[in-house]
Amino acid sequence: MTNLIIASFNEEAEAIEASHKLNELETIGDITIYEITLIKKPAQGDVVVLQADDSTEGLRTLSGAAIGGLIGTLAGPVGTIIGMLTGTLAGEVAEDDHYGFTEEFLAKATSQLQPGSTAIIAEIDEDNDIFVDSSLTPLGATLIRTDVDYEYNEQADEEMEEFDEDIADEREKIKSATTEEKTKIRKKIAKLKEKRKDRIAELKEKVKEAASEVRTSVKDRKISKIRSNIEKHQKKIAALENKLQKVLGKDQKEVAH
């Protein structure tokens, strides 16, 4: 499942270590990271975005103009949340939310970043919450997450799910692959991630070009999202029921023999 996670920490060093932990989880095939960024709420002043600084092997604070550029390159939900928290997209998120964020999640995201804290914002694909939670909680993380639905049009969410499933299949192969095979698999995953990102950028651009035609009311979008989630969960339940019946049928055959 593709989730947006926000993990906040009291100390910047803990957040940096946590970002390394997430990268390690991706390396061994437990998760896929689509986008990841660190932000900080100073004791005084506005939220700032932190970025790796190759010259010092540390982090540097991005300026307002640089933040705008960063949001443009992120394309997905991480950029939207950063824009909201830094004020770059203030007032636009609720009206232009194509990722299915709930008001409750947006409120938590705003309140979670306390003065002096640093947070990781990441879009990841994870089969189970336990991998991320067990890695970040010991570092003092306060975690919130929400699933991401790409609601640009009727096909968008389906397309993203197909990308995510293909990547998840490749990720699973890493766990039993040889060193040489792992290199090839990671290259394939990187290409799939890039195609996924390009598709998101295309969808965003189409929305901008036809904003008056595709924009619906917040209420209509919420209703549509709830119905879509019900339908998706029903399909997943049906698929699990089929798997269960196959297992039960197999057990009964083994008993009969």
N, C-alpha and C positions, 0 to 999 in steps of 0.2 A: 504494500500500500504506500502511495506517495503522501508524505506528510510534510507540513511546515512545522518546524520545531523552533522554539525560542528557549534557550538555556541561559539563565542569568547567574552571575557570580559576584561575590563581594570584592574579589581581587582580580586585577587584569591578568596576572600570572596564571591564575587558575583557569581563566577563559582560554588563554593561549594553549595551555597544556591540554585542555578539553578538545580544542580544535585538532590537535595532533592525535588525540585518541580516536576522534571520528575518522580521520584519514587512515589510521591503522585498521579500523573496522572495515573501511572500504577496500583496503589492500588485501585483506584475508577473505573478502567476499560476503561479509555479513550485512552490509548496507551499500547503497549507491548514493553518492553525494552529487546533486545536480548544481546547487549553488550554495555557497557558504560565505558569510561575512561577519565581522565583529563590529559591534558598536559600543559606545561608552557614554554614560551620563555623568558628566563631571559634578563635583559638589556644588559648583555654581556654573550656570550657563546652559546652553542647549546641547542636545544629544549630538555626538560626533561619530563619524565612521572611521574605523581603524583599518589600515591596510599594511601588508607585509612590506618592509623596506629592505631591499636587497643590499643596500650600501651599509646598513648597520646591523643586519640580521635581527632586527626588531620590528616594531610597528611605528607607523607615522599616522598623524591625524589628517584626514582629507579636508580640503576647503569646501565651501559651499558649491563652487563651480564643479569641483572634482566629484562631489557627491552626485550632482545631476548627471554627470557623464557616466558614473558607475551604475546608477539606476538604469540608464539607457542600455548598458551592456548586459545587465542581469536578465532582462526580458520577463522573467517569471515573477512568482509571488514574493520572493525575497526582496526584490526591488520595490515592490508595492509597499511592503511593511516598513522598509527602511525610509521610503519617501514619507510615509505617514508619521513615523516616529521623529524624523528630523525636520518635519514641517515642509519638506520639498513638495509633497503632494497633499498638503493639508486641505481637508474639505472635499477632496476628490475621490477618496477611497470608497466611501459608502455608495456613491453614485456610479463609479466605474470599476466595481469589483467583479472580476470575471473568474475568481478562484473559489467562490463559495464560502468566504469567511463569514462567520457569524458575528453579530454585534458583541456577543459575550466574549469571543476570542479577541476581537479588536480591543475591547475594554481591558482584558487581562494583559494584552501585549503592552498597552499604554501604562498600566499601573505597575507592571512587574519591574520596569527599569527604574530603580530608585537611585537617587544621587550617590555617586561614588561607585556604582556597579558597572560591570561590563557584561555584555551578552553576545551569544552566538545566535545568529539567525540563519537557518539552513533549510533547504528543501531536500529531503532525502526519500529514498525508497527503502522500506524496511519490512521484513517478513514478521518481525516481532519487536515490540517495544523494549524488550529486556536487554538487547545488545547495547543500545544507546543509554538507557537508564542506568544499567549496572556499571557502565564506564564513566558516566558523568556525575552521578549522584555522590560517589565518594569524594569528588572534588568540590562538593558543596553546591552543586547546581540546583537551581529551582527551575523545573521544566514545565512547559506547556506545549501542546501540539494540537494540530487539527489536520484533517485530511484535506487534500487539494483537489478540487474539481475544476477542469478547464471548461468554462461555460461561454466561450466565445460564440459558438453555434452548436447545432445539434450533434455534429460529428466530432467536434473538438475533443471532448472528454474521452470519447471512444478511441480517437487517434492516440492520445496521450497514454491511455491504458495499454494500447498495443505496443508502444515504445517501451513502456515500463516493464511489460511482461517479457519482451525480447531481451531487455537488459538484465532482468532478474534471472532469466534462464542462463544467460552467459555468466552471470555472477555466481550462480550455483556450481558451475563447472570449475571455477577457480579452486574450490575447496579440495578437489581430488586431482587437479591437474599437475603435470610436471612443471618445473621451472620454465622450460622453453614454451610449453603450452600456455602458461599463465601470461607470459608476455604478449602472445598473440591474442589471447582473450581480452586482455586489458586494452589493447589497441582497438579491437572490435567494439568494446564497450564505449571507448572514447569517441569513436565515429558515430555510434548510435546516439550518444548524449548530444553531440554536436548537431545531428539531424533534428533531434527533438527540440533543441534550443532554437534552431532556425525556423522550425514550424511554429513555435510560440511567437517568435518575432513577426512572422508573416500574418498570423492571426491578429496580433495587436495592430498591425498596420492596416489590415482590412477594416478593423473596427473603427479606426480613426477616419478612414476614408468614407465610411458609411455610418457615422455615429448617429445621425438622426433616424436612420432606418432600423438599426439594431438595438438601440437603447430602450429598455423597458423600465417600468417603475420598480422601485425597490421591493414593493409588496409582491408584484407579479414574479419577480426573480426569486424571492423567498419561497413562494408557493411552488414554482417550477423546480427549485432545488430539493425541497422536501419530497415532492413526488418522484423526482429522479432518484433520490437516495432510497426511497421505499422500493422502487423497481429494481435497483441494483442489489439491494440486500435480499430481495426475494429471489433473484437469480442466483446469488451466492448460496442461499439456503437450499435452493433446489439442487444445485451442483453438489453440495455437501451431502444431501440426502441420497443422491445417486451413488456417490462414493461409499456411503454407509451401507446401502443395499448390496453393492458389489462385494464389500467385505463380509457382510452377513451371509450372502449367498455362497461365497468361497468357504467360509467356516462350516456351513451346513453340508457342503459337498465333501469336505475333509472328514467330518464326523460320519457321514454315510459310508465312506470307504473304510 
